[in-house]
Amino acid sequence: MNMKRKFLDDVVTAAEVLAEESEQMAARADRMKVAVNSIVGNAKIIYGVVAPLLGFFKPR
């Protein structure tokens, strides 16, 4: 009986560790999503500023 109890405790501990790691991975994914959105937003702003300037300097 003691062996079963130990096995079940090990299974529960493994499940808790897995759940914790899954939460950490989800948090990392959220941070990466925010970073990518920030980079894309900055690229759009830069393009919005640079594109008209390039159009202004085109030879006529």
All heavy atoms as TSV, in Angstrom:
chain	resi	resn	atom	element	x	y	z
A	1	MET	N	N	0.831	-1.201	0.000
A	1	MET	CA	C	0.000	0.000	0.000
A	1	MET	C	C	0.869	1.256	0.000
A	1	MET	O	O	0.571	2.220	-0.676
A	1	MET	CB	C	-0.915	-0.043	1.238
A	1	MET	CG	C	-2.006	0.986	1.200
A	1	MET	SD	S	-3.140	0.585	-0.136
A	1	MET	CE	C	-4.461	1.656	0.244
A	2	ASN	N	N	1.960	1.199	0.782
A	2	ASN	CA	C	2.862	2.341	0.864
A	2	ASN	C	C	3.486	2.641	-0.499
A	2	ASN	O	O	3.709	3.797	-0.840
A	2	ASN	CB	C	3.948	2.051	1.912
A	2	ASN	CG	C	4.682	3.316	2.295
A	2	ASN	OD1	O	4.185	4.401	2.056
A	2	ASN	ND2	N	5.841	3.158	2.886
A	3	MET	N	N	3.743	1.582	-1.291
A	3	MET	CA	C	4.342	1.744	-2.612
A	3	MET	C	C	3.390	2.484	-3.551
A	3	MET	O	O	3.812	3.356	-4.308
A	3	MET	CB	C	4.673	0.361	-3.172
A	3	MET	CG	C	5.599	0.381	-4.316
A	3	MET	SD	S	7.224	0.768	-3.698
A	3	MET	CE	C	8.183	0.202	-5.050
A	4	LYS	N	N	2.097	2.134	-3.492
A	4	LYS	CA	C	1.100	2.815	-4.324
A	4	LYS	C	C	1.020	4.297	-3.948
A	4	LYS	O	O	0.935	5.164	-4.813
A	4	LYS	CB	C	-0.280	2.171	-4.145
A	4	LYS	CG	C	-0.528	0.986	-4.996
A	4	LYS	CD	C	-1.984	0.555	-4.845
A	4	LYS	CE	C	-2.255	-0.710	-5.604
A	4	LYS	NZ	N	-3.631	-1.163	-5.435
A	5	ARG	N	N	1.020	4.554	-2.675
A	5	ARG	CA	C	0.927	5.936	-2.179
A	5	ARG	C	C	2.114	6.766	-2.680
A	5	ARG	O	O	1.957	7.876	-3.144
A	5	ARG	CB	C	0.877	5.925	-0.642
A	5	ARG	CG	C	0.867	7.272	-0.013
A	5	ARG	CD	C	-0.451	7.948	-0.238
A	5	ARG	NE	N	-0.421	9.260	0.373
A	5	ARG	CZ	C	-1.324	10.165	0.189
A	5	ARG	NH1	N	-2.359	9.918	-0.575
A	5	ARG	NH2	N	-1.230	11.321	0.759
A	6	LYS	N	N	3.308	6.168	-2.598
A	6	LYS	CA	C	4.518	6.857	-3.063
A	6	LYS	C	C	4.423	7.129	-4.559
A	6	LYS	O	O	4.752	8.217	-5.030
A	6	LYS	CB	C	5.748	5.987	-2.752
A	6	LYS	CG	C	7.046	6.499	-3.294
A	6	LYS	CD	C	7.693	7.502	-2.355
A	6	LYS	CE	C	9.077	7.860	-2.821
A	6	LYS	NZ	N	9.132	9.098	-3.558
A	7	PHE	N	N	3.955	6.135	-5.321
A	7	PHE	CA	C	3.806	6.289	-6.766
A	7	PHE	C	C	2.815	7.410	-7.086
A	7	PHE	O	O	3.080	8.256	-7.948
A	7	PHE	CB	C	3.351	4.970	-7.402
A	7	PHE	CG	C	3.074	5.082	-8.861
A	7	PHE	CD1	C	4.109	5.170	-9.782
A	7	PHE	CD2	C	1.767	5.107	-9.336
A	7	PHE	CE1	C	3.857	5.281	-11.135
A	7	PHE	CE2	C	1.499	5.221	-10.683
A	7	PHE	CZ	C	2.546	5.308	-11.594
A	8	LEU	N	N	1.686	7.431	-6.399
A	8	LEU	CA	C	0.678	8.466	-6.636
A	8	LEU	C	C	1.222	9.848	-6.268
A	8	LEU	O	O	0.970	10.832	-6.978
A	8	LEU	CB	C	-0.596	8.159	-5.854
A	8	LEU	CG	C	-1.408	6.970	-6.360
A	8	LEU	CD1	C	-2.591	6.714	-5.435
A	8	LEU	CD2	C	-1.883	7.191	-7.779
A	9	ASP	N	N	1.976	9.934	-5.178
A	9	ASP	CA	C	2.597	11.212	-4.805
A	9	ASP	C	C	3.556	11.688	-5.891
A	9	ASP	O	O	3.595	12.877	-6.226
A	9	ASP	CB	C	3.349	11.081	-3.473
A	9	ASP	CG	C	2.411	10.997	-2.275
A	9	ASP	OD1	O	1.209	11.308	-2.434
A	9	ASP	OD2	O	2.884	10.612	-1.181
A	10	ASP	N	N	4.333	10.743	-6.459
A	10	ASP	CA	C	5.257	11.098	-7.536
A	10	ASP	C	C	4.510	11.588	-8.770
A	10	ASP	O	O	4.920	12.547	-9.426
A	10	ASP	CB	C	6.143	9.903	-7.907
A	10	ASP	CG	C	7.145	9.569	-6.816
A	10	ASP	OD1	O	7.338	10.414	-5.910
A	10	ASP	OD2	O	7.717	8.464	-6.856
A	11	VAL	N	N	3.397	10.937	-9.078
A	11	VAL	CA	C	2.591	11.342	-10.236
A	11	VAL	C	C	2.015	12.738	-10.017
A	11	VAL	O	O	2.056	13.588	-10.913
A	11	VAL	CB	C	1.470	10.312	-10.519
A	11	VAL	CG1	C	0.483	10.854	-11.532
A	11	VAL	CG2	C	2.063	8.997	-10.985
A	12	VAL	N	N	1.507	12.994	-8.831
A	12	VAL	CA	C	0.937	14.306	-8.519
A	12	VAL	C	C	2.021	15.380	-8.585
A	12	VAL	O	O	1.814	16.458	-9.151
A	12	VAL	CB	C	0.250	14.294	-7.138
A	12	VAL	CG1	C	-0.099	15.702	-6.686
A	12	VAL	CG2	C	-0.996	13.421	-7.183
A	13	THR	N	N	3.198	15.090	-8.041
A	13	THR	CA	C	4.302	16.044	-8.086
A	13	THR	C	C	4.699	16.338	-9.526
A	13	THR	O	O	4.907	17.500	-9.898
A	13	THR	CB	C	5.517	15.497	-7.302
A	13	THR	OG1	O	5.110	15.237	-5.965
A	13	THR	CG2	C	6.660	16.475	-7.306
A	14	ALA	N	N	4.787	15.309	-10.348
A	14	ALA	CA	C	5.135	15.499	-11.763
A	14	ALA	C	C	4.085	16.346	-12.467
A	14	ALA	O	O	4.413	17.226	-13.271
A	14	ALA	CB	C	5.291	14.153	-12.453
A	15	ALA	N	N	2.821	16.121	-12.174
A	15	ALA	CA	C	1.747	16.902	-12.788
A	15	ALA	C	C	1.819	18.366	-12.353
A	15	ALA	O	O	1.603	19.275	-13.163
A	15	ALA	CB	C	0.390	16.310	-12.414
A	16	GLU	N	N	2.148	18.599	-11.098
A	16	GLU	CA	C	2.271	19.978	-10.612
A	16	GLU	C	C	3.434	20.694	-11.288
A	16	GLU	O	O	3.314	21.861	-11.686
A	16	GLU	CB	C	2.449	19.982	-9.094
A	16	GLU	CG	C	1.198	19.606	-8.329
A	16	GLU	CD	C	1.447	19.402	-6.841
A	16	GLU	OE1	O	2.620	19.302	-6.425
A	16	GLU	OE2	O	0.446	19.350	-6.097
A	17	VAL	N	N	4.558	20.006	-11.437
A	17	VAL	CA	C	5.720	20.595	-12.110
A	17	VAL	C	C	5.382	20.901	-13.565
A	17	VAL	O	O	5.710	21.976	-14.079
A	17	VAL	CB	C	6.938	19.643	-12.016
A	17	VAL	CG1	C	8.060	20.097	-12.917
A	17	VAL	CG2	C	7.420	19.541	-10.583
A	18	LEU	N	N	4.705	19.980	-14.206
A	18	LEU	CA	C	4.317	20.187	-15.603
A	18	LEU	C	C	3.372	21.376	-15.742
A	18	LEU	O	O	3.514	22.192	-16.663
A	18	LEU	CB	C	3.654	18.915	-16.134
A	18	LEU	CG	C	3.521	18.774	-17.639
A	18	LEU	CD1	C	4.893	18.776	-18.282
A	18	LEU	CD2	C	2.801	17.480	-17.977
A	19	ALA	N	N	2.430	21.500	-14.824
A	19	ALA	CA	C	1.491	22.623	-14.857
A	19	ALA	C	C	2.233	23.942	-14.664
A	19	ALA	O	O	1.964	24.923	-15.356
A	19	ALA	CB	C	0.422	22.448	-13.784
A	20	GLU	N	N	3.182	23.961	-13.751
A	20	GLU	CA	C	3.970	25.173	-13.500
A	20	GLU	C	C	4.779	25.561	-14.737
A	20	GLU	O	O	4.818	26.723	-15.135
A	20	GLU	CB	C	4.912	24.937	-12.309
A	20	GLU	CG	C	5.804	26.101	-11.971
A	20	GLU	CD	C	5.063	27.280	-11.378
A	20	GLU	OE1	O	4.010	27.069	-10.765
A	20	GLU	OE2	O	5.555	28.410	-11.553
A	21	GLU	N	N	5.405	24.579	-15.373
A	21	GLU	CA	C	6.184	24.858	-16.575
A	21	GLU	C	C	5.286	25.326	-17.709
A	21	GLU	O	O	5.675	26.194	-18.493
A	21	GLU	CB	C	6.986	23.621	-16.977
A	21	GLU	CG	C	8.133	23.329	-16.043
A	21	GLU	CD	C	8.912	22.079	-16.421
A	21	GLU	OE1	O	8.607	21.460	-17.453
A	21	GLU	OE2	O	9.836	21.739	-15.665
A	22	SER	N	N	4.093	24.764	-17.806
A	22	SER	CA	C	3.154	25.190	-18.843
A	22	SER	C	C	2.742	26.645	-18.634
A	22	SER	O	O	2.649	27.419	-19.596
A	22	SER	CB	C	1.913	24.304	-18.849
A	22	SER	OG	O	2.258	22.986	-19.179
A	23	GLU	N	N	2.501	27.018	-17.393
A	23	GLU	CA	C	2.147	28.409	-17.093
A	23	GLU	C	C	3.297	29.351	-17.449
A	23	GLU	O	O	3.080	30.430	-18.005
A	23	GLU	CB	C	1.799	28.561	-15.617
A	23	GLU	CG	C	0.480	27.939	-15.227
A	23	GLU	CD	C	0.228	27.966	-13.727
A	23	GLU	OE1	O	1.012	28.613	-12.992
A	23	GLU	OE2	O	-0.758	27.357	-13.288
A	24	GLN	N	N	4.527	28.930	-17.146
A	24	GLN	CA	C	5.685	29.756	-17.470
A	24	GLN	C	C	5.843	29.908	-18.977
A	24	GLN	O	O	6.154	30.989	-19.476
A	24	GLN	CB	C	6.960	29.163	-16.864
A	24	GLN	CG	C	7.022	29.283	-15.359
A	24	GLN	CD	C	8.214	28.553	-14.767
A	24	GLN	OE1	O	8.999	27.950	-15.480
A	24	GLN	NE2	N	8.342	28.607	-13.449
A	25	MET	N	N	5.615	28.822	-19.716
A	25	MET	CA	C	5.713	28.890	-21.172
A	25	MET	C	C	4.631	29.808	-21.742
A	25	MET	O	O	4.886	30.572	-22.680
A	25	MET	CB	C	5.607	27.495	-21.786
A	25	MET	CG	C	6.869	26.681	-21.609
A	25	MET	SD	S	6.742	24.973	-22.176
A	25	MET	CE	C	6.200	25.148	-23.843
A	26	ALA	N	N	3.434	29.752	-21.187
A	26	ALA	CA	C	2.354	30.622	-21.653
A	26	ALA	C	C	2.695	32.086	-21.381
A	26	ALA	O	O	2.447	32.958	-22.228
A	26	ALA	CB	C	1.043	30.246	-20.975
A	27	ALA	N	N	3.288	32.349	-20.226
A	27	ALA	CA	C	3.680	33.727	-19.910
A	27	ALA	C	C	4.769	34.207	-20.867
A	27	ALA	O	O	4.741	35.358	-21.325
A	27	ALA	CB	C	4.172	33.804	-18.468
A	28	ARG	N	N	5.733	33.333	-21.182
A	28	ARG	CA	C	6.784	33.700	-22.145
A	28	ARG	C	C	6.184	33.976	-23.515
A	28	ARG	O	O	6.588	34.911	-24.200
A	28	ARG	CB	C	7.830	32.592	-22.243
A	28	ARG	CG	C	8.857	32.654	-21.145
A	28	ARG	CD	C	9.982	31.645	-21.410
A	28	ARG	NE	N	10.184	30.922	-20.173
A	28	ARG	CZ	C	10.103	29.618	-20.006
A	28	ARG	NH1	N	9.860	28.829	-21.022
A	28	ARG	NH2	N	10.287	29.077	-18.830
A	29	ALA	N	N	5.230	33.154	-23.922
A	29	ALA	CA	C	4.589	33.349	-25.227
A	29	ALA	C	C	3.854	34.683	-25.268
A	29	ALA	O	O	3.897	35.387	-26.283
A	29	ALA	CB	C	3.628	32.195	-25.520
A	30	ASP	N	N	3.192	35.042	-24.169
A	30	ASP	CA	C	2.504	36.335	-24.110
A	30	ASP	C	C	3.495	37.485	-24.228
A	30	ASP	O	O	3.242	38.466	-24.930
A	30	ASP	CB	C	1.714	36.469	-22.805
A	30	ASP	CG	C	0.449	35.638	-22.801
A	30	ASP	OD1	O	0.009	35.210	-23.890
A	30	ASP	OD2	O	-0.100	35.405	-21.710
A	31	ARG	N	N	4.639	37.371	-23.537
A	31	ARG	CA	C	5.662	38.427	-23.615
A	31	ARG	C	C	6.222	38.533	-25.024
A	31	ARG	O	O	6.455	39.637	-25.525
A	31	ARG	CB	C	6.780	38.178	-22.610
A	31	ARG	CG	C	6.369	38.462	-21.177
A	31	ARG	CD	C	7.548	38.538	-20.245
A	31	ARG	NE	N	8.301	37.303	-20.156
A	31	ARG	CZ	C	8.065	36.315	-19.310
A	31	ARG	NH1	N	7.066	36.417	-18.448
A	31	ARG	NH2	N	8.801	35.232	-19.301
A	32	MET	N	N	6.428	37.385	-25.683
A	32	MET	CA	C	6.932	37.418	-27.060
A	32	MET	C	C	5.912	38.061	-27.995
A	32	MET	O	O	6.276	38.822	-28.888
A	32	MET	CB	C	7.270	36.008	-27.547
A	32	MET	CG	C	8.604	35.520	-27.071
A	32	MET	SD	S	9.288	34.228	-28.113
A	32	MET	CE	C	8.466	32.810	-27.500
A	33	LYS	N	N	4.646	37.756	-27.774
A	33	LYS	CA	C	3.595	38.343	-28.614
A	33	LYS	C	C	3.589	39.854	-28.464
A	33	LYS	O	O	3.484	40.587	-29.452
A	33	LYS	CB	C	2.241	37.762	-28.211
A	33	LYS	CG	C	1.086	38.271	-29.021
A	33	LYS	CD	C	-0.231	37.653	-28.559
A	33	LYS	CE	C	-1.385	38.259	-29.282
A	33	LYS	NZ	N	-2.664	37.800	-28.757
A	34	VAL	N	N	3.724	40.336	-27.238
A	34	VAL	CA	C	3.766	41.779	-26.997
A	34	VAL	C	C	4.981	42.387	-27.685
A	34	VAL	O	O	4.891	43.443	-28.322
A	34	VAL	CB	C	3.787	42.077	-25.476
A	34	VAL	CG1	C	4.116	43.522	-25.208
A	34	VAL	CG2	C	2.447	41.707	-24.855
A	35	ALA	N	N	6.132	41.715	-27.594
A	35	ALA	CA	C	7.348	42.230	-28.222
A	35	ALA	C	C	7.203	42.290	-29.738
A	35	ALA	O	O	7.589	43.281	-30.369
A	35	ALA	CB	C	8.542	41.365	-27.837
A	36	VAL	N	N	6.643	41.249	-30.328
A	36	VAL	CA	C	6.465	41.222	-31.788
A	36	VAL	C	C	5.491	42.315	-32.216
A	36	VAL	O	O	5.740	43.021	-33.204
A	36	VAL	CB	C	5.994	39.829	-32.257
A	36	VAL	CG1	C	5.523	39.867	-33.700
A	36	VAL	CG2	C	7.109	38.814	-32.081
A	37	ASN	N	N	4.412	42.481	-31.481
A	37	ASN	CA	C	3.457	43.540	-31.820
A	37	ASN	C	C	4.111	44.908	-31.719
A	37	ASN	O	O	3.835	45.797	-32.524
A	37	ASN	CB	C	2.233	43.462	-30.913
A	37	ASN	CG	C	1.322	42.313	-31.278
A	37	ASN	OD1	O	1.383	41.786	-32.373
A	37	ASN	ND2	N	0.489	41.908	-30.344
A	38	SER	N	N	4.977	45.100	-30.742
A	38	SER	CA	C	5.683	46.359	-30.586
A	38	SER	C	C	6.616	46.601	-31.764
A	38	SER	O	O	6.679	47.709	-32.305
A	38	SER	CB	C	6.474	46.347	-29.275
A	38	SER	OG	O	7.244	47.502	-29.162
A	39	ILE	N	N	7.346	45.566	-32.170
A	39	ILE	CA	C	8.264	45.696	-33.308
A	39	ILE	C	C	7.483	46.014	-34.581
A	39	ILE	O	O	7.877	46.889	-35.359
A	39	ILE	CB	C	9.091	44.402	-33.475
A	39	ILE	CG1	C	10.069	44.267	-32.306
A	39	ILE	CG2	C	9.835	44.383	-34.799
A	39	ILE	CD1	C	10.720	42.910	-32.197
A	40	VAL	N	N	6.382	45.337	-34.797
A	40	VAL	CA	C	5.564	45.578	-35.990
A	40	VAL	C	C	5.014	47.005	-35.964
A	40	VAL	O	O	5.034	47.711	-36.978
A	40	VAL	CB	C	4.429	44.542	-36.093
A	40	VAL	CG1	C	3.410	44.946	-37.151
A	40	VAL	CG2	C	4.997	43.165	-36.389
A	41	GLY	N	N	4.552	47.435	-34.795
A	41	GLY	CA	C	4.045	48.804	-34.680
A	41	GLY	C	C	5.120	49.830	-34.977
A	41	GLY	O	O	4.879	50.815	-35.687
A	42	ASN	N	N	6.324	49.605	-34.443
A	42	ASN	CA	C	7.426	50.531	-34.713
A	42	ASN	C	C	7.788	50.528	-36.187
A	42	ASN	O	O	8.083	51.588	-36.762
A	42	ASN	CB	C	8.656	50.164	-33.869
A	42	ASN	CG	C	8.445	50.472	-32.411
A	42	ASN	OD1	O	7.590	51.266	-32.050
A	42	ASN	ND2	N	9.223	49.837	-31.559
A	43	ALA	N	N	7.785	49.366	-36.825
A	43	ALA	CA	C	8.097	49.280	-38.253
A	43	ALA	C	C	7.070	50.054	-39.076
A	43	ALA	O	O	7.428	50.746	-40.032
A	43	ALA	CB	C	8.151	47.823	-38.693
A	44	LYS	N	N	5.807	49.966	-38.696
A	44	LYS	CA	C	4.762	50.713	-39.418
A	44	LYS	C	C	4.971	52.214	-39.272
A	44	LYS	O	O	4.800	52.968	-40.235
A	44	LYS	CB	C	3.372	50.325	-38.892
A	44	LYS	CG	C	2.919	48.959	-39.335
A	44	LYS	CD	C	1.541	48.635	-38.773
A	44	LYS	CE	C	1.072	47.260	-39.190
A	44	LYS	NZ	N	-0.241	46.939	-38.624
A	45	ILE	N	N	5.340	52.649	-38.076
A	45	ILE	CA	C	5.591	54.080	-37.850
A	45	ILE	C	C	6.780	54.533	-38.688
A	45	ILE	O	O	6.723	55.578	-39.362
A	45	ILE	CB	C	5.834	54.365	-36.352
A	45	ILE	CG1	C	4.531	54.158	-35.566
A	45	ILE	CG2	C	6.376	55.771	-36.136
A	45	ILE	CD1	C	4.715	54.158	-34.059
A	46	ILE	N	N	7.860	53.757	-38.665
A	46	ILE	CA	C	9.050	54.120	-39.438
A	46	ILE	C	C	8.713	54.159	-40.927
A	46	ILE	O	O	9.097	55.092	-41.638
A	46	ILE	CB	C	10.199	53.134	-39.148
A	46	ILE	CG1	C	10.681	53.328	-37.708
A	46	ILE	CG2	C	11.336	53.303	-40.138
A	46	ILE	CD1	C	11.616	52.246	-37.210
A	47	TYR	N	N	7.992	53.167	-41.404
A	47	TYR	CA	C	7.606	53.150	-42.818
A	47	TYR	C	C	6.735	54.361	-43.151
A	47	TYR	O	O	6.899	54.985	-44.190
A	47	TYR	CB	C	6.859	51.857	-43.154
A	47	TYR	CG	C	6.415	51.796	-44.590
A	47	TYR	CD1	C	7.320	51.494	-45.590
A	47	TYR	CD2	C	5.098	52.063	-44.947
A	47	TYR	CE1	C	6.934	51.452	-46.921
A	47	TYR	CE2	C	4.693	52.031	-46.268
A	47	TYR	CZ	C	5.621	51.721	-47.254
A	47	TYR	OH	O	5.235	51.697	-48.559
A	48	GLY	N	N	5.839	54.701	-42.235
A	48	GLY	CA	C	4.961	55.848	-42.466
A	48	GLY	C	C	5.729	57.157	-42.548
A	48	GLY	O	O	5.302	58.098	-43.217
A	49	VAL	N	N	6.870	57.242	-41.883
A	49	VAL	CA	C	7.686	58.455	-41.933
A	49	VAL	C	C	8.629	58.424	-43.129
A	49	VAL	O	O	8.806	59.428	-43.822
A	49	VAL	CB	C	8.497	58.613	-40.619
A	49	VAL	CG1	C	9.525	59.714	-40.730
A	49	VAL	CG2	C	7.547	58.871	-39.456
A	50	VAL	N	N	9.251	57.269	-43.390
A	50	VAL	CA	C	10.282	57.181	-44.423
A	50	VAL	C	C	9.685	57.163	-45.830
A	50	VAL	O	O	10.240	57.788	-46.739
A	50	VAL	CB	C	11.166	55.929	-44.187
A	50	VAL	CG1	C	12.109	55.684	-45.346
A	50	VAL	CG2	C	11.951	56.095	-42.896
A	51	ALA	N	N	8.585	56.479	-46.028
A	51	ALA	CA	C	8.001	56.350	-47.365
A	51	ALA	C	C	7.682	57.707	-47.995
A	51	ALA	O	O	8.055	57.942	-49.154
A	51	ALA	CB	C	6.770	55.458	-47.330
A	52	PRO	N	N	7.050	58.626	-47.280
A	52	PRO	CA	C	6.796	59.931	-47.901
A	52	PRO	C	C	8.094	60.689	-48.212
A	52	PRO	O	O	8.176	61.387	-49.217
A	52	PRO	CB	C	5.983	60.682	-46.846
A	52	PRO	CG	C	5.372	59.638	-46.004
A	52	PRO	CD	C	6.358	58.513	-46.011
A	53	LEU	N	N	9.091	60.532	-47.367
A	53	LEU	CA	C	10.362	61.206	-47.626
A	53	LEU	C	C	11.011	60.667	-48.889
A	53	LEU	O	O	11.552	61.434	-49.703
A	53	LEU	CB	C	11.316	61.024	-46.442
A	53	LEU	CG	C	10.920	61.745	-45.157
A	53	LEU	CD1	C	11.892	61.392	-44.046
A	53	LEU	CD2	C	10.882	63.248	-45.370
A	54	LEU	N	N	10.967	59.357	-49.082
A	54	LEU	CA	C	11.536	58.768	-50.299
A	54	LEU	C	C	10.762	59.244	-51.533
A	54	LEU	O	O	11.351	59.491	-52.569
A	54	LEU	CB	C	11.527	57.243	-50.212
A	54	LEU	CG	C	12.451	56.639	-49.157
A	54	LEU	CD1	C	12.268	55.126	-49.107
A	54	LEU	CD2	C	13.898	56.984	-49.439
A	55	GLY	N	N	9.456	59.357	-51.395
A	55	GLY	CA	C	8.638	59.868	-52.488
A	55	GLY	C	C	8.962	61.320	-52.809
A	55	GLY	O	O	8.932	61.748	-53.957
A	56	PHE	N	N	9.310	62.082	-51.798
A	56	PHE	CA	C	9.626	63.496	-51.989
A	56	PHE	C	C	10.913	63.692	-52.773
A	56	PHE	O	O	11.044	64.635	-53.541
A	56	PHE	CB	C	9.740	64.172	-50.602
A	56	PHE	CG	C	10.065	65.633	-50.669
A	56	PHE	CD1	C	9.081	66.560	-51.004
A	56	PHE	CD2	C	11.356	66.079	-50.397
A	56	PHE	CE1	C	9.368	67.903	-51.055
A	56	PHE	CE2	C	11.647	67.428	-50.454
A	56	PHE	CZ	C	10.649	68.333	-50.791
A	57	PHE	N	N	11.870	62.774	-52.587
A	57	PHE	CA	C	13.185	62.915	-53.231
A	57	PHE	C	C	13.289	62.211	-54.579
A	57	PHE	O	O	14.368	62.129	-55.128
A	57	PHE	CB	C	14.289	62.412	-52.306
A	57	PHE	CG	C	14.498	63.292	-51.100
A	57	PHE	CD1	C	14.212	62.843	-49.831
A	57	PHE	CD2	C	14.972	64.586	-51.259
A	57	PHE	CE1	C	14.387	63.648	-48.732
A	57	PHE	CE2	C	15.143	65.400	-50.150
A	57	PHE	CZ	C	14.867	64.940	-48.892
A	58	LYS	N	N	12.183	61.726	-55.114
A	58	LYS	CA	C	12.242	61.044	-56.416
A	58	LYS	C	C	12.581	62.067	-57.496
A	58	LYS	O	O	12.088	63.200	-57.482
A	58	LYS	CB	C	10.877	60.412	-56.751
A	58	LYS	CG	C	10.644	59.092	-56.080
A	58	LYS	CD	C	9.356	58.489	-56.591
A	58	LYS	CE	C	9.088	57.195	-55.862
A	58	LYS	NZ	N	7.774	56.672	-56.165
A	59	PRO	N	N	13.430	61.646	-58.441
A	59	PRO	CA	C	13.729	62.570	-59.553
A	59	PRO	C	C	12.490	62.790	-60.411
A	59	PRO	O	O	11.713	61.870	-60.633
A	59	PRO	CB	C	14.826	61.848	-60.342
A	59	PRO	CG	C	14.823	60.445	-59.866
A	59	PRO	CD	C	14.130	60.408	-58.522
A	60	ARG	N	N	12.337	63.982	-60.885
A	60	ARG	CA	C	11.135	64.312	-61.677
A	60	ARG	C	C	11.444	64.411	-63.129
A	60	ARG	O	O	12.400	64.693	-63.644
A	60	ARG	CB	C	10.530	65.604	-61.177
A	60	ARG	CG	C	10.016	65.400	-59.810
A	60	ARG	CD	C	9.649	66.680	-59.144
A	60	ARG	NE	N	9.457	66.327	-57.732
A	60	ARG	CZ	C	8.569	66.862	-56.979
A	60	ARG	NH1	N	7.790	67.786	-57.443
A	60	ARG	NH2	N	8.444	66.505	-55.759
